Amino acid sequence: MNLDPTAIDDPWSAIAFVALIGYLVVVTWRSSRHAKATRRTLEHEVRPNSGSSLRDAVDRIDKRLADVEAYHARRRWWQRR
């Protein structure tokens, strides 16, 4: 087996090799684009905006929970008297 790149015995092997490398480059590029888009979507969801992000939903739940806890704390105080 000759590993010298200038000595190509079978041109179809070289074409197949170049096609394989090209395919791997395209797959890697598309995967990185998909990962970037997913990251952007996640970043958008964890930053508060006009009320539609996950962060806004968590903030609303946290406020409601604090209100419920305060209500029950006042009620327990009133019952202890």
ABEGO torsion letter per residue (X at the ends): XBABAABBABAAAAAAAAAAAAAAAAAAAAAAAAAAAAAAAAAAAABBBAGABAAAAAAAAAAAAAAAAAAAAAAAAAAAX
